[in-house]
Amino acid sequence: MKHLPKHLRPRWRYLAVEIEAWPDASFDRRAFQREVWYAAQNLLGDTGSAETDMTVLRFERRDGAGHAIVRVRRGETDAARAALACLDSVDGDAVRIRIRGISGTVRACEEKYIGGPPEAPKQRHVVFENADRSATVRDPRYDVETASDGAFVGATALDFR
């Protein structure tokens, strides 16, 4: 079977997406892809989500911080950004999504907006609410583990001085 000529092939744009979650979040690429599709379908409907054709190409996440590259059709980047903005949880884990930029190639997207692997967080012991607690540090944010239920509380360096 012959390939389509270049002028008839679909044109793509690549969104660099920053992902932030609590350190104990345990979702993977498949779960993130599913939530992207659901968000697009809920916001744009069946035809709108099919037109954007959002696919997660690259996904990396470690200890709550990560990034992904999402492929969308050219001309549909605004709709894709809006759909990604609707994501607030993946597999029950709360997430924060930020679009770092849009590029025409995967390579340019990685070089310009992602750089390298996610920053490795540091573990520290801090005094929070008059108790010694474990905290995951991603400057300038601290995720302090509460002793009672294993949940996390977000804090900054100003909360400890």
SVG drawing of the C-alpha trace seen along z (x, -y; Angstrom):
<svg xmlns="http://www.w3.org/2000/svg" viewBox="-21 -33 39 35">
<polyline fill="none" stroke="black" stroke-width="0.4" points="0.0,0.0 1.3,-3.4 1.9,-6.2 -0.1,-9.4 1.6,-12.3 3.0,-14.8 0.3,-17.4 -2.4,-14.9 -1.0,-13.5 -2.4,-14.8 -0.5,-17.6 0.3,-17.4 1.2,-19.6 2.8,-18.4 1.9,-19.8 4.4,-19.6 2.4,-18.9 3.8,-19.2 2.1,-16.9 2.1,-17.4 0.5,-15.0 1.0,-14.0 4.1,-11.8 2.0,-8.7 0.0,-8.9 0.3,-5.7 -1.1,-6.2 0.7,-5.3 0.7,-6.3 -2.4,-4.2 -4.5,-5.8 -3.4,-9.3 -4.3,-8.5 -7.7,-7.3 -8.4,-10.5 -7.2,-12.7 -9.7,-10.9 -12.5,-11.2 -11.8,-14.9 -11.8,-15.6 -15.0,-13.7 -16.8,-15.3 -15.8,-18.9 -15.9,-18.6 -18.3,-15.8 -17.7,-12.7 -17.0,-14.6 -14.9,-17.3 -12.7,-14.7 -12.3,-12.8 -11.2,-16.0 -8.5,-16.7 -7.3,-13.1 -5.3,-13.5 -2.7,-10.8 -0.1,-10.6 3.2,-9.9 5.7,-10.2 5.0,-9.9 7.4,-10.1 6.5,-10.5 8.4,-10.1 7.4,-10.8 4.6,-13.1 6.3,-15.2 6.4,-14.4 5.7,-15.4 4.1,-14.1 3.9,-14.9 0.4,-14.9 -0.1,-14.8 -3.1,-16.7 -4.2,-17.7 -3.0,-21.1 -5.7,-23.7 -7.1,-21.9 -4.6,-23.0 -6.9,-25.4 -9.6,-22.7 -6.9,-20.3 -5.6,-22.8 -9.1,-23.4 -9.7,-19.6 -6.4,-19.2 -7.3,-22.0 -10.4,-20.0 -8.2,-17.2 -8.2,-17.3 -7.6,-13.6 -6.2,-10.4 -7.3,-7.1 -8.6,-9.0 -5.3,-10.8 -5.5,-14.6 -3.3,-16.1 -2.3,-19.6 -1.8,-19.9 0.2,-22.7 0.8,-23.2 4.4,-24.2 4.3,-24.9 3.3,-23.7 5.7,-22.6 5.6,-21.2 7.9,-18.2 8.4,-15.8 12.1,-16.6 11.6,-20.3 9.0,-19.8 11.4,-17.8 14.3,-20.1 12.5,-23.4 10.0,-22.6 10.9,-19.4 14.7,-19.2 15.4,-16.2 13.8,-13.8 11.6,-15.2 13.5,-16.7 14.1,-14.2 12.5,-15.3 14.3,-15.3 13.0,-13.8 13.2,-15.9 11.9,-15.8 10.1,-19.0 8.2,-20.3 4.6,-20.9 1.7,-21.5 4.1,-20.9 5.1,-17.4 8.1,-15.9 6.9,-14.8 8.3,-13.5 8.1,-15.8 8.8,-15.5 10.6,-18.7 10.3,-20.0 11.5,-23.6 9.7,-25.7 7.0,-23.2 6.8,-20.9 4.4,-17.9 4.1,-17.1 2.7,-13.7 0.1,-13.9 0.5,-11.3 -3.2,-10.3 -4.3,-9.1 -1.2,-9.2 -2.5,-12.0 -0.4,-15.0 -0.6,-18.7 1.0,-21.3 3.2,-23.9 6.0,-26.3 9.3,-27.2 7.6,-30.1 5.4,-27.7 8.4,-26.3 10.2,-29.4"/>
</svg>
